[in-house]
Amino acid sequence: MSHAQRAVIAIHGGAGTISRDTSPAEIAAYHEALADALRAGQTVLAAGGSALEAVTEAVRHLEDCPRFNAGRGAVFTHEGTHELDAAIMDGATLDAGAIACVHRVRNPILAARSVLEHSPHVLLMGEGAEAFAAANGAELVESGYFFTEGRYAQWQRALADAAVALDHDMPLKKEPIDPDTKFGTVGAVACDMQGHVAAATSTGGMTNKAVGRVGDTPLIGAGCYANDATAAVSATGTGEAFIRTVACYEVGALMAYAGLSLADAAERVIHERLPRVQGRGGLIAVDAQGNVALPFNTEGMYRGVARVGETPVTSIHE
């Protein structure tokens, strides 16, 4: 396989799906949003850029799209606020950066990247994370930037039901997911022409979540992990289950210590490890040879893959 052939980026926009009865125009809009993010990362890789830069660009595009629960389309907490989390990791160096519970950072993935590049720490949260991000060039916005009518209505229904709506709250059997709980985390993984891998994950969390709740997204090894020796992985689903199984790291551990292939390791985590703790969701993964895996145990997962020189491919349902 040539250097260009192994260069690839994969993304997800959350596990679960929109209804099969959704209009063709709306479905097409989701596919185009996924393809836009893929093309952003693909362009970086085609120019010889790093996997780290490719996943940054792809996730930034997803954060700017109000259709996904990250950045502009983030869900509401119980108090009617937005709390955003993100993480990024470089498989070549094992450097990582993450932020949690930020309210005003337009692109959380850029703030996580600044932690990776400019801080001796890995994870910053709250006001300290926002101050650090701003000092390193992150754009801060007013809370109204994150508001969307759909997310507001979703939050109001959750308040009326006194419920916390998980992004992927559905049984393990693959039934259609409720429209109020279909949206989830976004993420990207990539392998560049040099054979280095990277992963990035970003989320707005759960509708009506308790203020201060942090899921798997900013926790290295749980919702995001990258190591050139094994794989780059980004997760989406019931965050607490991904934390308890250290799901993204587990993919690499099965490869390193059990000798499993990328595909087999990813499948085992999603279909064996997660169900033991009632975990629902999926992940995307890539290794240094450019192999890709995209398993999930929900009805579907917003996802896509783009290799250098090839047309991006996107999918929603199984």
N, C-alpha and C positions, 0 to 999 in steps of 0.2 A: 504494500500500500504506500503510495506517495505521500509526502508531507501534506499536500493540498487535499488529498482524498480523505485523510483522517481528520481534517479540520471540520468541526461540526458544532452546532449549538442546538440545544433542546430547551423548551420552555413549558411551563404550566401556568394556568390561570385559575387553578382551584379544582378540587375533586367535586363530583356531582355534576349534574347537567341541567340545562334549561329543558322545559317540556318539549316533547316531540311535536306538540301542536303549535309551537311558536312559529310566527310567520317566517317564510323564507328570507325576507329582507332582514329581519332581526338576526336570524341565524348567520346569514352572510356577513353581517356587521361584526359579529363575534369572530368569525373566521378571518376577516380582514384585519381586525385588531391584533389577533395572534400573529398573522403573517407580517404585519408592520414591525412588531417586536423582533420577530425572527430575522427579518431583513436588516434591522439595525445591527444585530450581533453578527450576522453573516458578512456584512460589509466590513466590519472591523477585522474579522478573521481573514477575509479575502485580501486585505491590504497587508497581511502579515502581522496584524495586531495580536495582543495577548488574549488568552482565555479570560483573564481577569477583566480586561477592558470590554470584551464582548458581552459578558454576563451583566456588567454594569449598565451598558447601553440598553440591552434587552429589557432588564427590569425597570429601568427609568422610563422606557416607553409604556410599559404596563402600568406603572404608577400614575402616569399622566392620563390614562384612559379611565373614565368614570364607570365603565362596565365591570371593572374588577375591584375586589376589596383590598386595595393598597393605594396609598397616596390619595389622589383626588376622589376616588370612589369608596373611601373607607367607611365602615359601619359606625354606628353610634354606641357609646357606652350607656350604662343605666342612667347616668347623669346628663346625657345628651351631649357629651363631648366626644372627641376623637383621640385615641391613643394608638400611635403607630410604632411598629417594631420592624427591624430589618437586620440582616447579617450578610456578610460576604467573606469568602475564604479563598486563598491562593494555594493551589495544590503543589506548586513548585517550592514554596518556602514554608508552608503551614502557617503563614501569617493570616490573621483574621481580625475582623472588626465588626462590632454590632452595637445597635442602639435599641432602647426600649422605652415605651411610654412617653414618646414625644408628641407634642400637640401642634406645632407650627412649622415643622420642617416639610417643605413641599415635596422633596424627593428623599425619603429616608435611606434609600440605598446609597445615595451620594454621601450622606452623613456617616453611614457605616463604613464606607470606603475611606473617609477621612480619618476615622478611628484606626483603621488598619494601617494607613500610611503615616499618620502624624502623632499617634499616641502610644505610650508604652503599655497601655491597657488593651483589653479585648472588648469589654462590654461597658458602655456608659448608659445611664438612664435618666429620664425626667429632665429637670431644668439644667442639670449639669451637662447632659448630652446635647441639649439645644444650644447652650452657650458655647460648647466646644465646636459644634457643627457650624454655628454662625461665625465663629472666629476663624474657621478654616474655609469660608466661602460659601457655605450652604445658604440657599434662599429660604427665608422665613416668610410665612404667609399668615393672614388672619384666618380664624377658624371657618369663616364662611366659604373659603376656597374649597374645603372638603365636602361641603353640603351638596347633596343631590336629593331630589324629590323622592326617588325610589327608596333610598336608604332611610330617609326620614319616615316614610310610610311604614317601612319594615320595622323600624324601631317602635313606632306607635302601636303596631299590632303586637309586638313582643311585650310592651308595657301592659297592654290590655289583658294579655294572657298570663302575665306575671311569669314570663319564661325567658330563659337565656337561649337564644337561637344559635346553636353551633353552625358553623359554615357548612358542615357536611353531616347534619343530623338525620341519619337514615339507617335502617337496618343493614346488616352485612349482605343479605340477599339483595340482588340488584333491582330494586324497585325505583320508580320515578321519584325524584326528590322534590320536596315542597319548594315552591318558588321563593319563599322567604328564607330558605336556608341553603340555597344552591351556591352562593358565592364564597370564595375562599382566598387563601394565600396565593401569591404569584411567585414564580421563581425561574431561574435559568441555570443551566450547566453547560460547559463548553470544553472542547479540546482544541488547542491551537496547532499551527503547523510545526511547532517545536515539540509537540507531545506533552505540553503542560495542560493541566485541567484547573477549573475554578467553578465555584458555585455561589449563587446569590439568592436570597429569599426575602420577601417583604410582605407585610400584612397589616390590615386594620383590626384584626382580631375577630371577636364574636359579637353579634348584635346583642345589646343589652347586657354586656359583660360588666362585672364589677370593676369599678375604677381601680387601676393598679394591677389588674390581672395581666400576667405575661404568659404566653404560650411557648410553643417550641421554636418559633421562627428565629428569635435572636440568640438561641442557645446552641452554641457550636456542638455538633455531634447529634443533636436532636432534630432540628429543622434545616440544618445546613452543614455541609462538611465537604472538604476537598483534600485529596492527597494524591500526588502523581503516582505513587506506588500502588494505589488501588483504584479509587474513583472519586468523582465529584457528584454530590447528591443534594437535591433540594426536595423538601417534603411539603405536603398539603393535606390537612385533615384535622381530626380531633387532637388538638395540640398536646393535651395532657398524656395521651397514649403514646405519642411520638417521644415525649420527654421520658416516660417511664421505660421505654424500650431502647432509648438512645438510637433511634431508628436509622438515621443517616450514617452514623459511625458504624452501626451494625452491618450495613451493606459491605463496607470496606473490610470489617473484621472477618466476615465470612469468606471474603476473597483471600485475605492474607493468611488466615489460620486454618480454614477448612478447604482451601483450594478451589472454591466455587468460581464459576464464571460470573461476569457482571450480571447477566440476565438471571441466572439461577439464584444469586445472592439477593437481588432486588425482589424477585418473586417470593422467596422464602420470608423476607421481612414483611412484605405486604399481606401475604396470604396465610402465614403461620404465626409469626411473632406478634403482629398487631392484634389479630382476633383474640389472642389469649387475654388481652386487657381491654376488650371491646373497642378496639381501635378501628376507625374508618378513614379512608383517604387513599392517597397514592404518593408516588415519588417519581422523579426523573433522575437519571444517572448516566454518566458517560465515563469511559476509562481512557487511558493514554493512547490506546490504539484506535480510538474513535468509535468504539462500540457504544450503542445507546440502549437503554432500557426505560420503559415508561409504564410500570404496572400500577393497578389500582383495584380496590375492592368495592367501589361504589358503582352506580350505573354507568358512569362515565367520568371523564376528566378533561378539562380544557387543556389542550396540549399541542405541540408542534415540534418539528425537526427540520433543520436546514443545514445541508452540507455545502461547502464552498463550490460554486459552479452549478448548483442544482436548484430547482424551484422548491421553495418551502412547502412542506406538507403539514396541514393542520387537521385536528380531529376534536370532537366533543363527546359523542356517544361512543359506546364500546365498539 
